[in-house]
């Protein structure tokens, strides 16, 4: 089963006086535009921006590279609209999220038609492999529709994700690449992996990796000497991705990938339970954002409240968490400490590391004042 709930919707439009119909694809489960016009290379950016703002989608039939230029021009017009100065970091965050949503709503009105996963436009890249990689989660159930319409922005995302999937991200702790599938967050922030790679394992022989994603944490634990790891995730894409990486790293004898909301099924226990939940308690607007946003801190609280029952005697839990939410005003340190205490846990040690990613030094970022103070921590919990 795919994680996209909109794949059974259809979209209709008129082309050369004849009605046309195709499957509507939206990773964010957005409804298709109610009104669609056919556009080509004669469409001007101002006209496209106006139509998109009014809710009209335009199906591009011209040159693919010109379509990309039009997308860039429309995006610039969205971002040109001034934002009033924010009084607090919390206000700045909500303004930033509102702008992201507005940008997506408008720019996603530039549409592309695919036939059996191919884009027939002039100068279009070969996207068939990228589309299949994004949409086929279960090969026995899923297939790419014969005729499909999606936003150009989403198609470019699929194509970019496929390139990253092939290339992979080099992980120092593994001395190998990890390959993220479409819709699975890539481990590009290495500081939390450094914490996992250097924190003492004690006498741990077994471990759980909760919310495994690409499987990178499970792989690091095995290379450090833990030879029995269960890696869980609720996302079919993440499970496929983790299993793929485990296979590529020749770690199948040591890592079991299991679908679970949080903890493995049954009453299994482990010496070490690791969780790197999404760091910001806010609404996710697309599936990929669930790796960043944890509405109402559901996963964080679920992990804290459930971990005690799954720890062996003298076992410990590692919570890896950034304090960016605290600097943005989304959560306080006192709230986090209370959740830990209420779960019957105590902090043995808190190990900190500064972020190394580009946004931490980008002064043009609207959230720079918070990002520059950010610290990533590994909480050792008993």
Secondary structure, DSSP 4 states (H G I P E B T S, - for coil): --S-TTTT-EEEEEETTEEEEEEE--TT-PPPPSEEEEE-TT--HHHHHHHHHTTEEEEE-SBHHHHHHHHHHHHHHHHHS--PPPSSHHHHHHHHHHHHHHHHHHHTTEEEEEETTB--SBT----HHHHHHHH-SSTTT----SEEEEEHHHHHHHHHHHHHHHH-EEETTTTEEE-PPTTS-----THHHHHHHHS--TT--EEEEET-TTSHHHHHHHHTT--EEEEEES-HHHHHHHHHHHHHTT-TTTEEEEE-SSSPSTT--EEEEEE---SB-S--SSGGGGGTB-GGGHHHHHHHHHHGGGEEEEEEEEEEEESHHHHHTSS-HHHHHHHHHHTT--EEEEEEEE--SGGGG-TTSTTHHHHTT-EEEEEEE-
